[in-house]
Amino acid sequence: MELLNVQNAKKYFPVGKEILKAVDDVSFSVGGAEVFGLVGESGCGKSTLGKLILKLIEPTGGKIIFDGIDVVKAHRQDLAKVRRGLQIIFQDPLASLNPRKRVLDAVGEALIINRIVTRREVKERAAYLLEKVGLNADSLYKYPHEFSGGQRQRICIARALAVNPKMIVADEPLSALDVSIQAQILNLLEDLRKDSGLAFLFISHNLQAIAHFSDTAAVMYLGKIVEMSPSAELFNGPMHPYTEALLSDVPKPEVGGKREKIILRGDVPSPIHVPPGCPFHPRCHRRFGPCDTVVPVYKEAKPGRWVSCHLW
Amino acid sequence: MINPLLSVEDLNISFGSGDNQLKVVNSLGLNVDYEDFLVIVGESGSGKTLTALSVMRLLPPNALFSGRVIFKGKDILSMKDDDLRKLRGKDISMVFQEPMTSLNPVFTVGSQIAEVLLAHENISNKEAMDRAVGLLGSVRIPSPELRVKEYPHQMSGGMRQRVMIAMAIACSPSLVIADEPTTALDVTIQAQILELLGGLKEKTRMSVLLITHDLGIVAEWARRVEVMYAGRIVEKASANEIFLNPRHPYTRGLLESLPGKKGEKLVPIPGQIPRLNELPPGCKFTTRCRYVIERCHEKEPDLLPVGEGHFSRCIRAMEI
């Protein structure tokens, strides 16, 4: 069943007299208990897209439907309903928690505002949520600074779970954590999906984590999705040269790890002055005839595999 | 036997005093050979950055330290400040994680590179600027003669890190210490920077001491690896050995917690990295170790050989 449907979502920011197209014509959908992985380098618009979906920022255009509700048109009541079903967790858990609130108050606030439980039951429910994310009940009376980074991320997850959401937007939830802790959090998210049927929009620049966790994966470059397909196919046989380069550039922790890499030319261009033709052509190792003049069409090149590249 | 380029012996670094004293690095020893590529791997708080800083004697003023850091036969920790100044930036140089905070925003990158040259070599301003252009070219910055006049804010993160590398190699040092040089960068740019650093190492025959938390970088670049945990080296070996034949539960745990195939459950290291004032007696990894037995709590194990050039600080090293 389809839970989230995004059609031609756009977010433009005015920069002086020019326009920065942070998210430009992005479409995808996520089903119940599905994990949709969104990968891209800094500045590609992946976090902006995550915020658009919750209407934390106003879209410039396009349509976003969550669980039958039009998010873009939604006001007050409808929007509250959307956000009960759709929660978000961020990269830096310390910045997302109020340093002067105990865990009980942080998690409890969500429970009370949304009338999930009565005031008398708050403590019990909060303890249950903490247990679900692997923290013991003693934690209820502690402040955020008393926890480690991984534990804080667990608190943020518990708070997101308080309203019984159907889907969580996880915006780089692992990036601020140590390697040995990242695996713990990734396992926790996996368990939540299995046990509670939660769907995820998993935003990350960590390709291995996306490959491990997501069912469908999309690669963003300069505000657009350049490739989208079932995760296993995307990572085993990338179609877009950008995906191919990204995959080849990830250092692999194995013996003889040094393989031929595709070293891309230069930096990501400014999103204000997107190159003509294919936006990726100045850095592309496979560019040919039409690339610097003709914008490639984003199309289903093989069943289930969407790509915008003249090669396909 | 030839002496190593750098040898660190019995290095201890701590902060505070009395009951509040925190020991961040504990009796650490390591060697960097000529034309070596040594990688130190560790998570936050393992003491890897302080170890690197001690090689340049750049520790914060409130740090207490003891031990010896011998570079080309001279002890850096007891060297006179004047002698140290002649060494820093000339024979040993450093590249940090965040290039923006390492560069001065109000000077052009050219003048910052030239400054290194002018400090150590008897050349004119004009010559120094010319060499700065050449250095920008050798770190593959396009149109270096124009870029040399730019300020750090006009450049991207990857470009700035190239400028930092240009400064580091300006005086052809014997040793470059790179502390998480690519952590702030995207993967496609990370690949560019590592390729550049590796290429320069081959060309100039300098040694590189690279500090990272990324085992992938270790696999691709390291000749030798030292794994740090709670201020100690817990395992050291050649890069291949570390991946094929890890002999410490922590190293093993790090390798197993990396995402692999879809659907396979990850095996994380349980628990948290202990705080330095809450370290357990005996082996410091006991609080998170799968292989822990009674004897582990009694006495901290020594770093003992478990194979050719392979050392582990675990009493069950041969069983795991």
Interface residues (C-beta under 8 A of the other chain):
Chain A: E41 S42 S148 G150 Q151 D178 V179 S180 I181 Q182 A183 Q184 L186 N187 E190 H205 N206 L207 Q208 A209 A211 H212 F213 S231 A232 A245 L246 S248 D249 V250 P251 K252 P253 E254 V255 G257 K258 K261 I263 L264 G266 D267 V268
Chain B: E43 S44 P142 S156 G158 M159 D186 V187 T188 I189 Q190 A191 Q192 L194 E195 H213 D214 L215 G216 I217 V218 A219 E220 W221 A239 N240 F243 L244 G253 L254 L255 S257 L258 P259 G260 K261 K262 E264 K265 L266 V267 P268 I269 P270 Q272 I273 R288
